[in-house]
Amino acid sequence: MNAPTEAASRRSFRIAGHSLPAARPERGLHIVATPIGNLGDVTLRALETLAGADLIACEDTRITRRLLDRYGIETPLVAYHDHNAEQVRPRLLARLEEGAAVAQVSDAGTPLISDPGYKLVEAALAAGHRVIPVPGASASLAALVAAGLPTDRFFFEGFLPPKSGARRNRLAEIKTLPATLVIYETGPRLPESLADLADVLGPRPAAVCRELTKSFEEVRRGPLDALAAHYAEAGAPKGEIVLVVGAPLEEEAREEDVDAALRQALATLSVKDAAAAVATATGLPRRTIYARALALQAGDAGDDD
């Protein structure tokens, strides 16, 4: 009988002191979700995939090594991140071409969600390789379910621009989305970002979620203006944050709808007739709608100057 190869001998993982064999995954690129904090949140399928793969591409080998050491996994690691992607990607594609099973992980959570990796997936698919998702932990979903805000419709924004002007412009663009917003932020930028959120979006309900699944997990809930005031006084917390912000308040959404209807009507009607048409359609007082139409017309005229 032939002696087992080095690759075959290392295909196992350990749980509670027991070593379990790991079958080699099918050839292709496996996108493997890893814990966002608590190492116990890893799935059995993720462990088997990581142990059985020929290679693991990760952002920071030191961070991924902690997870592998916890579960006795010896699969070789290669660093793949924004700074070396152009050089490393061809090597990973070459391994896929040889028939390897390559696992891709991020430092925490589901890869490609505000992490490097999309271009590797794109290139692998273009070359005809299979891309296999191995789902698991995600900071955005963990925060969403803990925030206490509606989850039936949400919009993942990721990281907002770091500078206030660009950040406020982006917030103005997504202000009217009829969905709960999920936003990533760093600790140092949190107080300033919350101030911009409160100013642009108003006093919507929100939650600041930090250190999720870790010993010092915190979910602070309240109106945006109150949260902004708290962190302005308390200072910037450590770590990366997930902000969950409620959808526009009903009256805010209705005001936006009225403005949109008025602008459409004003394109072909006089102010008086446009106001009458929108008042009839919405059931709102004609005097209120007429005043709003005048304000919109004056504002649009000012923008043209």
N, C-alpha and C positions, 0 to 999 in steps of 0.2 A: 504494500500500500504506500502511495506517495505521501511524503510529509506535507502537512498543511502549509500553504503559502503564508508569507508574513501578513498579507491583507486579510486572509481568511482567519488567521489566529487572533486578530484584533477586533473581529466583528462580534462584539458583545457589549453589554452594558450592565451596570450593577444597581440594584435597588434593595435597600435594607440589608446589605451584606450578601445578597444572592446575585450571582452572575447569570445573566440571561442571554441566550444567543440572539444575534441579529442577522436576519437574512439580507443579502445584498439587494438594495432597491433596484427597480428597473432603471435602465440607462436613461439619462436625461438630467434636466436641471430641476432640483427639488427646492421649492421656496418654503423654508421651515420657520414657523413662528416659535420664538423662545420667550421665557418669562420676562415680564417688565420689571420685576423686583424680586419677588419670592420665588426661589428656584424650585419650589415644590409645585409650581403651576405648569411645568412642562408636561406635555402629553406623552403617553407611551409610544404613540406612532412617531412623534418627533425624536424620541430617544433611539428608537430602532432605526430610523432613517439616518440620524447622525452617526450612529455606530456602524451601520452597514455601508455608508457611502465611501467612495474612493477618496474624496477630498471635500473639505468644508471651506467655502469662501466666506469670510467674515470681515466686519469693519475693523475691530480691534482684537487681535489674537489674545491679548491678556484677559479681556472681558469674557470672550467665548471659552477660553481655557478654564475659567472658574466653573462654568456649567459642566464642561466635559469631565473635569476632575471630580466633581460631585458625584457623577454617575459612572465613573470608571471607563470613559470612552477615549480611545487612543487614535482616532482618525486624524490624519495630517490636516493642518490648517494653512491657509494662505490669506494674507491680508488683501482685501478688495474694498476700496473706499474712493471717495471723490478725488483724492489727490494722486492716486496711482491707477485709476480705472483704465485709462487709455493704454497703459503698458500691460496690465494684468489681464484685461478682458480677452485678448487674443490667445493667451495661454489657457484660459478656462475653456474657450471655444474649441481649442485644439484637443483638450482632454475629452470634451463631449464628442468630438469627431472620432476619437479612439474608442468610444463606447463606454466611457466612464459614467458613473452616477455621481453627480456633483450636487452637494447641498449648499444652499446660500442662506445665511442668517444675517440679521442686523444685531447691533449691541443689545437691543431689547425690543420685544414685541414682534409684530408682523413685518417682514422686510418689504421695501418699496413704499411704505406709508411714511412719507417725510424722511426717507432714508435712501441711500444710493441703491441702485440695482435695476432700475427700469431698463436702462440701455443694454444690460446683459440679457435680460429676458427678451427684449426686442431682437437682439442679435441671435440669440439661441433659436427663437421661433423662425427667423428669416433663414437660418441655416437648416431648418427642418427637424430640429430636436424637440422632444417633448418637454413641456414645462408642467410640473406637478405641484400643486399647492398642498402644503401640510399645515392646516390652520391651527390657531391657538390664541395666545394672549394678544391683546391690542389695547394700548393705553386709551385710545379714543373711545372704544366701546365700553371699557371699564368705567371711564369717567361718565359717559352718557347714562349708564344705568344707575349710577350712584348719585347723580345730580338732583334727581327729583323733578325733572322737567319733561315735557312731552317727548316721546321717543318714536312716535309713528312716522315722523318726517324730520330728517336732520340733514344738515349740510356741513361736510367736512372742509374747513378752510385751510387747515395746516398752520404753518407759521405766517403771521402777518409781516409786512415790511418792518425792518428795524427802526426806521426813522419816522418821526411823528407825522410829518406832512404826507408822506406816501401811505402811511398806515391809515390816517384819517380819510384819505381819498378812497382807499380800498374798502373801508367800512361803509362809506357812503354808497358804494356800488352794491354791497350786499345787504344794505339796511332793510330793504323791503322784502327780502326772501321770506316766504311764509313757512319757515322751518326753524327748528332749534339749531344754533350754530355751535360747532365744535372747533376750537382754536387751540393750537399749540403755542406755548410761550416759554421763554427762559426766565429763571428767577430774577436776574438783574433788571430785566425790562418790564416785569409785571406791574409795578406801581404806575409807570408812565402809560403802559398799554391800557390798564383799567381806567385811567383818567380819560384817555381818548375814547374808549368804548362808552363810558358813561356820557360823555359830551355829545358824541355822534348818535348813539342809539337810544339815549334816554334811560329812564329808571326801570329797565327790564329786569326780571328775575334772572339770576345767574348763579354759578357755582365755580369756585376755584378748587381744583382737585390736584393734590400734590403728593408725592411719595406713595403712589398707589401700590398696594399689596405689600408694602414695607412696614417696618415696625412703627414708624412715625407717620403713617397715613393720615391725611387730613382732607376733609371736604368741607369748605366754608361756603355757606349758601347765604344769599341775600340780594337786594337790588344792586345794580351795577354801581350806583353812586355811593352806596354804603360800603361796598367792597373796595372801591377806589379810595375812600376816606380811610378805611382800616389800614390798607397797605401803604398809603402815603405816610401814616403815622408809625406803623410797625416796621417799615422798611422792606427791602427785597428778601424773599425767602430763598433757600438754596434749591438747586435742582431744576428740572424741566417741569412745566405746569401744563395741565389741560384746563382750558376755560370752556365752560358750557353756558351758553347764553340763550334765553328764551326767545321765541319768535316775536315779531312785532305785536304790541298790544292791540286789541280789537279796534280801538278808536284810532290808533296810529295807522293801522292797515287801511281803515276806511278812508282816512284823510288822503293817503297815497292813491287809493282807487279813485277818489273824487277828483284829485288833481289830474290824474291820467285821463279821466273821462272829459274833464273840462278842456284840457289841451287838444284833445281830439275834436271836440265840438267847436272850439275857437278857430280851428283851421278852416272851417267853412261857414261859420255862423257869426253873427254879431254877439257882443258880450251878453246883451239882454236875452237873445234867443238861445244862446249856448247855456246860460244859467237856467233858463226855463226848462230846457230839454233834460239837463242833468238832474235838476230838482225833481222833475216828474219821474225819472228813472230810479232815483235813489230814495225818494220819499222824504228828503231833507228839506228844511225851510228854504223857500226861494230866495229870501233876503240874505241868508247865510251863504248860499251858493253864489249869488250875484257878487257879494263882497269878495269871496274867494277868487272869482273869475277876474275881477278888477285887479286884485293883487297879483295874480299870475300874469295878466297882460302887462302890467307895469314892470314886473320883474323881468319878463322876457324882452321887453323893449329896452330895459336898462342893459341887459346882456349884449344887445346888438350894438350899443354905443361904443 
